Amino acid sequence: MNKLLTAGLGALAALAVTAPSVHALDDLSNYVFVPNRASADVAVIDTRTDAVVAHIPVGEVPHQVAVSQSLGKMVVSNTADDTVSVIDLATLETSATIQLGHEPEHIELDPSGAVAAIGNIGDGTVSLVSLGSEHEVARVDGLHEPHNMTFDPSGTLLYVGNLGASFVSVIDVPQATIAGEIVIGPDRALAHHEDDDTAYQGIINVTATPDGHLGFAAYGEGDRMAVIELESGRTLKDLALGDTPWRAFTTSDGRYMIVPNNGDETVSVVSTETLDEVARLPGAADMTGVNTGWFDTLAYVISRGDDKALIIDLETMQTAGEIALPGTPETGVVTPDGTKLYVALSDANTVAVIDVKAKAVTATIEGVGEEPWGAHIAGAVNYCH
C-alpha cells in the first residue's frame, strides 16, 4: 500500500526544527507569495507597500506554495514537472528540486513545519518530504485523486480528501501507511476523472478548526459534510448542505465553517460550537474560496464564475453587498491582522487588494507574473483551490 524510499521512516516522527538566523525578508508575515502558473515563478509582494519586491523562479506550472516559518523555507509544487521546489527564504534561491509522483498539486505542512505532505493527484499517491534534509522520505499509495490534506495536532495522522472518492483516507505518518478510511456518503464509489468535463466531485478537503480539534469534510456528490474529531478519527456528526458543496473554510477565530454550495449557488454557515447549519445564504457562480477578516465579522466569498466577491456579515448572517473584480479571481488570503484581502486574478496577471472593513478594492498590483493562481501569507489562514 506504500512505497518506502531509502531513508528511515522513523525520522519523520522526530525531525528536528532549527530556525535560520537571518532572513532576506524581514518578517515573513508581511509578504504575499503568489505562484504564477504560466511564467513559472513565485512573486513576492510587500503588504506595506503593495508592490512586487521579488520573483523567484520555480518549475513548470506551479500550483501551490507553503511557507515553513520555523525553517525559513518555502515549498512549491510544480505540476507539469512532477517536482517540488524548496526555496531558502534567507537567500530567495532554490535549495533543492525534488522529483515526486505524477502531477503534484496540494501541499500541507505538519504542525512543526518540518514535514510537507504533497498530493500527487495524477498517480494517487502522497509524498512525505523532509524540509530539513530536503528529500522525499516516503510515498504512500492507494489514494484516489488526493486533493487537499490536513494534519492532526500531533502531526502523526494525515487526513486526505479524495477528489475521486466518497471517503477520506487517514495516513499514519510515522509508518507511512493508510490507517483507515472515513466514509462520508452512503457509498464508497470511486470515480476516475478522464478529462476536465467530468462532473464527479468527491472530498476536496478536511478543513480543521484553528485549534486542530475538529475537521469538516464536505462530500460534493452527496451534498453532505461530516464533522470529524481529528485526534481520534471519529465522526461526530453528518450534516445535510446545499447542492454540490465545494469545501469548508474556517474563520480565523474558529467560530464558523463557511461552505460554498456550487450546485445551487448558496453558501452554508455552520457553527463549530453547535455543529449545526445556522444560515444558508445566496451565493454566486463557481465559488473558489472564502476569506474572513475585520475581527471575523465579514466573509468574502470569491466567485470565479461572476468575477466578484460576495460579502457576508457574520454578525447578522445576511449578505452585505458584493465587489466587482477587475479580472477572473482564483483564491485569496487575508493579512493576519484581518484588514486586507489579496486576490489573484489569473486572466489579468494582477492581484487585487481589498480593504476588508471598507468593502472596496483599493489597489491592483501589476507586474505579478503570468496566470497568478493563488496567494499565501505566513501566519494567515491559507487555502488552495
C-alpha positions in Angstrom: 0.0 0.0 0.0 3.1 2.3 0.2 6.5 2.7 -1.4 9.2 3.3 1.1 12.3 5.2 0.0 15.8 4.7 1.2 15.6 7.0 4.2 14.3 5.6 7.5 10.7 6.4 8.2 11.3 6.7 11.9 13.0 10.0 11.3 9.6 11.5 10.4 8.4 11.4 13.9 11.4 13.1 15.3 12.6 15.6 12.7 14.4 18.5 14.4 13.4 22.1 13.7 16.1 24.7 13.6 15.3 28.3 12.8 17.6 30.2 10.4 19.3 33.2 12.0 18.8 35.5 9.0 16.0 36.1 6.6 16.2 38.1 3.3 12.7 39.2 4.1 12.5 41.0 7.4 9.2 39.4 8.6 7.6 36.7 6.6 4.1 37.7 7.7 4.5 41.0 5.8 4.7 39.3 2.4 2.3 37.7 0.0 3.7 34.8 -2.1 1.9 34.3 -5.5 2.6 31.3 -7.7 2.4 32.1 -11.4 1.4 29.1 -13.5 2.4 30.4 -16.9 5.6 32.3 -16.0 6.9 29.5 -13.7 7.8 31.7 -10.8 6.6 33.0 -7.4 6.0 36.7 -7.0 6.7 38.3 -3.6 4.5 41.2 -2.6 5.3 43.5 0.3 1.9 44.2 2.1 3.2 47.5 3.5 3.7 49.0 0.0 1.6 46.6 -2.1 4.5 46.3 -4.6 6.2 43.3 -6.0 9.7 43.1 -4.5 11.0 39.8 -6.0 10.3 37.0 -8.4 11.6 33.5 -7.6 12.0 31.1 -10.5 10.5 27.6 -9.9 9.4 24.7 -12.0 6.7 24.5 -14.7 3.1 25.2 -13.8 3.4 25.9 -10.0 0.2 25.2 -8.3 0.6 26.0 -4.6 3.1 27.4 -2.1 3.5 26.7 1.6 5.9 28.6 3.9 7.6 27.0 6.9 8.3 29.8 9.3 10.2 27.6 11.7 12.7 26.6 8.9 12.6 29.7 6.8 11.7 27.7 3.7 9.0 27.8 1.1 7.9 24.7 -0.8 6.3 25.0 -4.3 4.5 22.2 -6.2 5.4 22.2 -9.9 2.5 20.2 -11.5 4.0 19.9 -15.1 7.5 18.9 -13.9 6.4 16.3 -11.3 8.6 18.1 -8.8 8.6 20.4 -5.8 11.0 23.4 -5.4 12.3 24.1 -1.9 13.2 27.8 -1.5 15.6 29.2 1.1 13.9 32.4 2.2 17.1 33.8 3.6 18.5 34.0 0.0 15.3 33.6 -2.1 17.1 30.9 -4.0 16.2 27.3 -4.7 18.0 24.9 -2.3 16.5 21.7 -3.7 14.3 20.4 -6.5 12.7 17.1 -5.6 11.2 14.6 -8.0 7.8 13.3 -6.8 4.9 11.4 -8.3 2.7 12.5 -11.2 1.1 15.9 -11.0 1.9 17.1 -7.5 -0.6 19.8 -6.6 -1.6 20.4 -3.0 0.7 20.9 -0.1 0.2 20.7 3.7 2.8 21.3 6.3 2.8 19.4 9.6 2.4 21.5 12.8 6.2 21.7 13.3 6.8 23.0 9.7 9.4 20.2 9.2 7.4 17.8 7.0 5.5 18.6 3.8 2.7 16.3 2.6 2.2 16.7 -1.2 -0.6 15.0 -3.1 0.4 13.6 -6.5 -3.1 13.7 -7.9 -2.2 12.1 -11.2 -1.0 8.8 -9.7 -3.0 8.6 -6.5 -0.1 9.0 -4.1 1.0 11.3 -1.3 4.7 12.2 -0.8 6.1 12.9 2.6 9.0 15.3 2.3 11.5 16.3 5.0 12.2 20.0 4.6 15.2 19.7 6.9 17.1 17.2 4.8 15.2 18.2 1.6 14.3 14.8 0.3 11.3 12.6 -0.1 11.2 10.3 2.9 8.2 8.2 1.8 5.5 7.8 -0.7 2.1 6.4 0.2 -0.2 4.9 -2.5 -3.8 3.7 -2.5 -5.3 7.2 -2.7 -8.0 8.4 -5.3 -7.0 11.7 -6.7 -5.6 13.1 -3.5 -6.6 16.7 -3.0 -6.2 19.0 0.0 -4.9 17.5 3.2 -4.9 18.2 7.0 -2.7 17.0 9.8 -4.0 16.3 13.3 -2.4 18.5 16.1 0.3 15.9 16.8 1.4 15.6 13.2 1.0 11.8 13.3 -2.2 11.5 11.4 -2.8 13.0 7.9 -6.4 13.3 6.6 -6.5 13.2 2.8 -9.5 14.4 0.8 -10.0 12.1 -2.2 -11.5 14.1 -5.1 -12.3 10.8 -6.9 -14.0 9.0 -4.0 -16.6 9.4 -1.3 -14.3 8.9 1.7 -11.4 10.5 3.5 -8.1 8.5 3.7 -6.2 8.6 7.0 -2.5 8.2 6.8 -0.3 7.1 9.7 2.6 9.5 9.1 5.4 7.7 11.1 4.5 4.4 9.4 3.7 5.9 6.0 0.7 3.7 5.6 -3.1 4.2 5.2 -4.5 3.5 8.6 -8.2 3.8 7.7 -10.9 5.4 5.7 -13.8 7.6 6.8 -16.8 7.2 4.5 -18.8 10.5 4.1 -21.5 9.5 1.6 -23.8 6.5 1.6 -21.5 4.6 -0.8 -17.8 4.2 -1.5 -18.0 4.8 -5.2 -14.7 5.6 -6.9 -14.6 7.9 -9.9 -11.8 8.3 -12.4 -11.6 11.8 -14.0 -10.7 11.3 -17.6 -11.0 14.9 -18.6 -11.9 18.3 -17.2 -15.6 17.9 -18.1 -16.1 15.1 -15.6 -18.7 16.2 -13.1 -17.9 13.8 -10.2 -16.8 15.7 -7.0 -15.7 13.7 -4.0 -13.9 15.1 -1.0 -12.0 18.4 -1.6 -10.5 18.8 1.9 -10.8 18.1 5.6 -10.8 21.7 7.0 -9.5 21.9 10.6 -10.6 24.3 13.2 -7.7 26.6 14.2 -7.2 24.6 17.4 -6.9 21.4 15.3 -9.6 19.6 17.3 -12.3 19.2 14.6 -12.2 18.6 10.8 -15.0 19.3 8.4 -15.2 17.2 5.2 -17.8 18.1 2.6 -18.7 15.4 0.0 -19.8 17.1 -3.2 -21.7 14.2 -4.7 -23.6 13.5 -1.5 -24.5 17.2 -0.6 -23.2 16.4 2.9 -20.5 17.3 5.3 -19.0 15.1 8.1 -17.6 16.5 11.3 -14.5 14.5 12.4 -12.6 14.5 15.7 -9.1 14.8 14.4 -7.3 13.2 17.3 -9.3 10.0 17.2 -10.8 9.9 13.6 -14.3 9.6 15.0 -17.2 11.0 13.0 -19.2 13.2 15.4 -21.9 14.4 13.0 -23.2 14.3 9.5 -24.8 17.5 8.1 -27.0 18.0 5.0 -25.9 21.0 3.0 -26.9 22.6 -0.4 -26.2 21.1 -3.8 -22.6 20.1 -4.5 -20.7 21.7 -1.6 -17.2 22.7 -2.5 -15.3 22.6 0.8 -15.4 24.2 4.3 -13.5 27.4 5.0 -12.8 28.4 8.6 -13.0 31.8 10.2 -9.7 32.7 11.9 -11.4 32.6 15.3 -12.8 29.2 14.7 -16.4 30.1 15.3 -17.8 29.2 11.9 -17.2 27.0 8.9 -18.4 28.6 5.6 -19.2 26.2 2.8 -20.0 27.4 -0.8 -22.6 25.1 -2.5 -21.7 25.5 -6.2 -24.6 23.3 -7.4 -27.4 25.7 -6.2 -25.2 28.8 -5.7 -25.8 29.1 -2.0 -23.5 29.5 1.0 -23.9 27.4 4.2 -22.6 28.8 7.5 -22.0 26.1 10.2 -21.4 26.8 13.9 -18.4 24.9 15.2 -19.9 25.1 18.7 -23.3 23.5 18.0 -22.3 21.7 14.7 -25.5 23.0 13.1 -26.0 24.9 9.9 -27.0 28.4 11.2 -27.6 30.1 7.9 -27.9 29.4 4.2 -27.5 32.5 2.1 -27.5 33.4 -1.7 -24.1 32.7 -3.3 -22.7 33.0 -6.8 -21.3 31.0 -9.7 -18.2 28.8 -9.3 -17.2 29.9 -5.8 -13.5 29.0 -5.3 -12.8 30.3 -1.8 -13.9 32.2 1.3 -11.8 34.7 3.4 -12.8 36.4 6.6 -11.5 39.5 8.3 -12.1 42.6 10.3 -12.4 40.7 13.6 -14.1 37.9 11.7 -17.2 40.0 11.2 -17.1 39.9 7.4 -16.7 37.0 5.0 -15.7 37.4 1.4 -16.8 34.6 -1.0 -14.8 34.6 -4.2 -16.8 33.8 -7.3 -14.7 32.9 -10.3 -17.8 32.5 -12.4 -19.1 36.0 -11.8 -15.7 37.8 -11.3 -16.7 39.2 -8.0 -16.5 38.8 -4.2 -19.8 38.3 -2.3 -19.8 39.8 1.2 -21.5 38.1 4.2 -22.0 39.9 7.5 -21.3 37.2 10.1 -22.9 39.2 12.9 -26.3 39.5 11.2 -25.9 36.4 9.0 -27.0 38.4 5.9 -25.4 39.2 2.6 -23.8 42.7 2.8 -23.1 43.5 -0.8 -20.6 42.5 -3.4 -17.4 43.8 -5.1 -16.8 43.5 -8.8 -13.2 42.4 -9.5 -11.1 43.5 -12.5 -10.3 40.0 -13.7 -11.0 36.3 -13.0 -10.4 35.6 -9.3 -8.8 32.3 -8.2 -8.1 32.3 -4.5 -7.1 34.9 -1.9 -5.6 35.5 1.5 -6.3 38.0 4.3 -3.4 39.6 6.3 -3.0 38.2 9.8 -4.5 41.5 11.2 -7.6 40.9 9.2 -7.6 44.2 7.3 -6.5 43.5 3.7 -7.5 40.8 1.3 -5.3 39.9 -1.6 -6.9 38.0 -4.6 -5.1 36.5 -7.5 -6.7 37.5 -10.9 -5.4 34.8 -13.3 -6.5 36.3 -16.7 -5.4 39.9 -15.8 -2.0 38.9 -14.4 -2.6 41.1 -11.4 -3.5 40.8 -7.7 -6.5 42.8 -6.4 -6.2 44.4 -2.9 -9.4 44.8 -0.9 -9.9 46.9 2.2 -11.9 44.4 4.3 -13.6 46.9 6.5 -14.3 49.4 3.7 -15.5 46.7 1.4 -13.7 48.2 -1.6 -10.8 47.4 -4.0 -8.1 49.9 -3.1 -5.3 48.7 -5.4 -4.5 46.5 -8.4 -0.9 45.2 -8.3 0.8 44.9 -11.7 3.9 43.0 -12.6 2.9 40.0 -10.7 3.6 37.4 -13.4 1.6 35.3 -15.9 -1.5 33.5 -14.6 -1.3 34.1 -10.9 -3.0 31.1 -9.2 -3.3 31.9 -5.5 -1.9 33.9 -2.6 -0.2 32.8 0.6 0.9 34.7 3.7 2.8 33.1 6.5 0.8 33.0 9.7 -2.5 33.7 7.9 -5.5 31.4 7.1 -4.3 29.9 3.8 -6.0 27.5 1.4 -5.8 26.4 -2.2 -8.4 25.5 -4.9 
